[in-house]
């Protein structure tokens, strides 16, 4: 049985425990923690916004990018430099973008805020995950609601998760053609999309409806073009 895989960025603890786990580790601390009144900068976890590069995910690219980051007295990232490349420009660019949008509690030296440089390794890799359709439905419905409420890059991060989870389900359906999964898909897609494919629901699995739904919901997403390609791909696979 082929297990589904999903992308995640590691190296911050327990930001998401289910399918994507982000972790970041500050290795080189310029300030000694043992000295009274001294403290290193601390990542504010809910500020971490990760967009795994679509082209890298398609090609299954993995790697670690070692960054050197300047955190100012307010905890904002003022400069980011690549110390060691992952070997892939798309992963390097994504790592820099992740760091630029991060927010920290500022470092303290003798009780006063201090700007410091820290090193930050970000690892992009894939891991195997179990697939539970009931939990998938709950997750997708929750993500759709969050996407409606979010704005800007945070919204695009949520939309990315939806797209990748749609991919996960579609691949799982293809790998298990004898299992009746259509009802789960019907529970998460728009009513109009549901009706559009009404003549096919009782015939065979039709995972392409997920990408039709994605294009309808998020026409301005950076993943729109990729979703259209998957829509065509799965239609050809299932019908033609």
ChimeraX attribute file (.defattr): number of C-alpha atoms within 10 A of each C-alpha:
attribute: neighborCount
match mode: 1-to-1
recipient: residues
	/A:1	6
	/A:2	9
	/A:3	14
	/A:4	16
	/A:5	18
	/A:6	19
	/A:7	22
	/A:8	21
	/A:9	22
	/A:10	20
	/A:11	16
	/A:12	18
	/A:13	13
	/A:14	12
	/A:15	13
	/A:16	12
	/A:17	9
	/A:18	10
	/A:19	17
	/A:20	18
	/A:21	17
	/A:22	22
	/A:23	19
	/A:24	17
	/A:25	16
	/A:26	17
	/A:27	10
	/A:28	12
	/A:29	15
	/A:30	14
	/A:31	18
	/A:32	13
	/A:33	13
	/A:34	8
	/A:35	10
	/A:36	11
	/A:37	12
	/A:38	18
	/A:39	23
	/A:40	22
	/A:41	26
	/A:42	15
	/A:43	18
	/A:44	13
	/A:45	17
	/A:46	9
	/A:47	13
	/A:48	20
	/A:49	20
	/A:50	22
	/A:51	19
	/A:52	21
	/A:53	18
	/A:54	15
	/A:55	12
	/A:56	17
	/A:57	19
	/A:58	9
	/A:59	8
	/A:60	13
	/A:61	18
	/A:62	19
	/A:63	16
	/A:64	21
	/A:65	24
	/A:66	20
	/A:67	21
	/A:68	21
	/A:69	22
	/A:70	20
	/A:71	26
	/A:72	20
	/A:73	18
	/A:74	14
	/A:75	22
	/A:76	18
	/A:77	20
	/A:78	13
	/A:79	14
	/A:80	20
	/A:81	13
	/A:82	18
	/A:83	14
	/A:84	13
	/A:85	16
	/A:86	20
	/A:87	13
	/A:88	14
	/A:89	11
	/A:90	16
	/A:91	25
	/A:92	23
	/A:93	14
	/A:94	19
	/A:95	29
	/A:96	20
	/A:97	15
	/A:98	17
	/A:99	24
	/A:100	19
	/A:101	14
	/A:102	19
	/A:103	20
	/A:104	20
	/A:105	18
	/A:106	22
	/A:107	25
	/A:108	21
	/A:109	19
	/A:110	11
	/A:111	11
	/A:112	12
	/A:113	19
	/A:114	20
	/A:115	19
	/A:116	21
	/A:117	20
	/A:118	20
	/A:119	20
	/A:120	22
	/A:121	21
	/A:122	27
	/A:123	21
	/A:124	26
	/A:125	17
	/A:126	17
	/A:127	13
	/A:128	12
	/A:129	14
	/A:130	10
	/A:131	15
	/A:132	9
	/A:133	14
	/A:134	9
	/A:135	9
	/A:136	18
	/A:137	18
	/A:138	12
	/A:139	16
	/A:140	20
	/A:141	15
	/A:142	13
	/A:143	17
	/A:144	17
	/A:145	11
	/A:146	15
	/A:147	20
	/A:148	12
	/A:149	10
	/A:150	14
	/A:151	12
	/A:152	7
	/A:153	13
	/A:154	18
	/A:155	18
	/A:156	21
	/A:157	18
	/A:158	21
	/A:159	25
	/A:160	21
	/A:161	23
	/A:162	21
	/A:163	21
	/A:164	18
	/A:165	20
	/A:166	23
	/A:167	21
	/A:168	18
	/A:169	22
	/A:170	23
	/A:171	17
	/A:172	20
	/A:173	18
	/A:174	16
	/A:175	14
	/A:176	14
	/A:177	12
	/A:178	10
	/A:179	12
	/A:180	13
	/A:181	20
	/A:182	18
	/A:183	11
	/A:184	14
	/A:185	24
	/A:186	17
	/A:187	14
	/A:188	19
	/A:189	21
	/A:190	17
	/A:191	11
	/A:192	11
	/A:193	16
	/A:194	20
	/A:195	12
	/A:196	12
	/A:197	11
	/A:198	11
	/A:199	9
	/A:200	14
	/A:201	17
	/A:202	11
	/A:203	9
	/A:204	15
	/A:205	22
	/A:206	23
	/A:207	25
	/A:208	23
	/A:209	24
	/A:210	28
	/A:211	24
	/A:212	21
	/A:213	22
	/A:214	23
	/A:215	20
	/A:216	15
	/A:217	16
	/A:218	16
	/A:219	13
	/A:220	11
	/A:221	16
	/A:222	13
	/A:223	19
	/A:224	19
	/A:225	13
	/A:226	16
	/A:227	25
	/A:228	15
	/A:229	13
	/A:230	19
	/A:231	21
	/A:232	13
	/A:233	12
	/A:234	20
	/A:235	15
	/A:236	11
	/A:237	13
	/A:238	13
	/A:239	9
	/A:240	6
